[in-house]
């Protein structure tokens, strides 16, 4: 079986008006390229659907199934990738990577996205060793949540939110990227393949047959905020489901961050999906409130929020 880089298109290869400059990377199901748009005279990012466990690059640069057994799954994947590209192309939000074009060629599908300058949050956390300020979290995550709300309103779930998929542009403006795991919302009894799961960021319903919904992405948001504080991900959800060793943000970081922010993180990271925020707006409403005072009534910030009539 060829490696991902051996399957990549060569520099200089032309797809319609796009000339491949170099390979940027890839995962279990796709290869990502930096390319030049000859019509608009601008750099773009192109994602090619090429699941390495199902397909390979042929000598004529087209993509072919590895075998008759993998052909059906590969064809289904092409259709799903194309349909989801069409759905993403309809979303125009400053915190969601912009889809400029998508098309079929070489017996597969290509997704063309805007090219952005910056670095991913995962690299920034690693560089700083965690301990990112409350101001940083309150600057980045509400903007990110507004984009996620737009995604959910289009009946799509991201399903792979993590610091590596949160891009920070100059000025700290966040961009949610890598929609390779995205799926229509509210699907039940779906087993996700391993490449769509990132330990520590994927909740328990992604590890087994479960009910996926906005609460699934919100767990990953909470895990990403936790990583900003701690420098690492929370314990993997399967381990937490057996014996939960997660030390709550309220216990670990009391005094370093506001009670409001810490309770929001812990709320998102509930193992039971019913106990998490059910919509992005619920989390946005918590984060929009002024920082909590030193002493809180019983139940804290979250308790006050859940007592509001419109939150019941």
HULINMO-V741651 format. One record per pair of residues at least 24 apart in sequence whose C-alpha atoms are under 8 Angstrom apart, sorted by the first residue. I is the first residue (numbers start at 1). J is the second residue. D is the distance in Angstrom with one decimal. If there is no record, write none. Layout:
i/j/d
I/J/D
I/J/D
This chain:
i/j/d
1/56/8.0
2/52/8.0
2/56/7.1
3/52/7.9
4/31/7.3
4/52/7.1
7/56/6.3
7/57/5.2
8/57/7.6
9/61/7.0
15/105/7.9
27/195/7.3
28/52/6.1
28/53/7.6
28/195/5.8
29/53/7.9
29/180/7.9
29/195/7.9
30/180/7.9
43/114/7.6
43/115/6.0
44/112/6.7
44/113/5.8
44/114/5.1
44/115/4.7
45/112/5.8
45/113/5.1
45/114/6.1
45/115/5.6
46/110/6.6
46/111/5.5
46/112/4.5
46/113/6.2
47/110/5.7
47/111/5.1
47/112/6.5
48/108/7.4
48/109/6.1
48/110/4.7
48/111/6.6
49/78/7.1
49/81/7.3
49/108/6.1
49/109/5.6
49/110/6.5
50/108/7.4
61/106/6.9
62/105/7.9
62/106/4.1
62/107/5.9
62/108/7.8
63/106/5.9
63/107/5.5
63/108/6.4
64/107/7.1
78/108/6.3
78/109/6.4
81/109/7.2
82/109/6.4
84/182/7.4
84/183/7.4
85/111/6.6
87/154/7.5
91/150/7.4
91/151/7.2
91/154/7.7
93/147/6.0
93/150/7.4
94/147/7.2
94/175/7.2
95/143/6.6
95/144/5.7
95/146/7.4
95/147/4.9
95/148/8.0
95/173/7.6
95/174/5.8
95/175/4.4
95/176/6.0
96/147/5.6
96/148/7.7
96/175/5.4
96/176/5.0
96/177/6.8
97/175/6.1
97/176/6.1
97/177/5.6
116/169/7.2
117/169/6.0
117/170/7.4
118/167/6.8
118/168/5.5
118/169/4.5
118/170/6.2
119/167/5.7
119/168/5.4
119/169/6.8
120/163/6.8
120/164/5.5
120/165/6.7
120/166/5.6
120/167/4.2
120/168/5.6
121/163/4.8
121/164/5.8
121/165/7.5
121/166/5.5
121/167/5.9
121/168/6.2
122/162/7.8
122/163/4.4
122/164/4.6
122/165/7.9
122/166/7.7
123/164/7.2
125/227/7.5
125/228/6.1
125/231/5.9
126/231/6.7
128/231/8.0
129/230/7.7
129/231/5.1
130/227/6.7
130/228/5.1
130/229/5.1
130/230/5.0
130/231/3.7
130/232/7.4
131/228/6.3
131/229/4.5
131/230/6.1
131/231/6.9
132/228/5.5
132/229/5.7
133/229/7.8
134/257/6.2
134/258/7.9
137/225/7.1
137/228/7.7
138/287/7.5
139/172/7.5
140/172/6.6
140/173/6.6
140/174/5.9
141/174/7.8
142/284/6.4
142/287/7.3
143/173/7.6
143/174/6.9
144/174/6.0
144/175/6.8
144/176/6.9
145/280/6.5
145/284/7.1
146/280/7.9
147/176/7.7
148/280/7.3
149/280/5.7
149/281/7.3
152/185/7.4
152/214/6.8
155/184/5.6
155/185/5.2
156/182/6.6
156/183/5.6
156/184/4.5
156/185/5.1
157/182/5.4
157/183/5.4
157/184/6.1
157/185/5.5
157/213/7.0
157/214/6.8
157/217/6.9
158/182/4.4
158/183/6.8
158/217/6.6
159/183/7.5
159/196/7.2
159/202/7.6
159/216/7.0
159/217/5.8
160/196/6.3
160/197/6.8
160/198/7.0
160/201/7.7
160/202/7.2
160/217/7.6
160/220/7.5
161/201/7.2
161/217/6.7
161/220/5.5
161/221/6.7
161/224/7.8
162/198/7.9
162/201/6.3
162/220/6.3
162/221/7.3
162/223/7.6
162/224/5.6
163/224/5.8
163/227/7.9
185/212/6.8
185/213/5.6
185/214/7.6
186/211/6.6
186/212/5.4
186/213/5.0
187/211/6.4
187/212/5.9
187/213/7.6
188/212/6.4
199/235/7.9
199/236/5.2
199/237/7.4
200/233/5.2
200/234/5.1
200/235/5.4
200/236/4.2
200/237/6.4
201/233/6.9
201/234/7.4
201/236/7.3
201/237/8.0
202/236/7.7
202/237/6.9
203/236/8.0
203/237/5.4
203/271/7.0
204/237/5.1
204/238/6.1
204/241/7.3
204/271/6.8
205/273/8.0
207/238/7.3
213/278/8.0
214/278/6.2
214/279/5.8
214/280/7.1
215/268/7.8
215/273/6.4
215/276/6.3
215/277/6.1
215/278/5.1
215/279/6.6
216/273/7.4
218/268/5.8
218/276/7.8
218/277/7.2
218/280/7.2
219/268/4.8
219/269/5.2
219/270/7.5
219/276/7.5
220/268/7.9
220/269/7.9
221/268/7.3
222/264/7.6
222/265/4.8
222/266/7.2
222/267/7.8
222/268/5.0
222/269/5.8
223/265/7.5
223/268/7.8
223/269/6.7
225/265/6.8
226/265/6.8
237/271/7.1
240/271/7.2
241/271/6.8
258/291/6.0
258/292/6.2
259/291/7.4
259/292/5.8
259/293/7.9
259/294/8.0
259/300/7.8
259/301/7.1
260/286/7.3
260/287/7.3
260/291/6.0
260/292/5.5
260/301/5.6
260/302/7.4
261/287/6.8
261/291/7.8
263/301/7.2
263/302/6.5
264/302/7.4
282/311/7.6
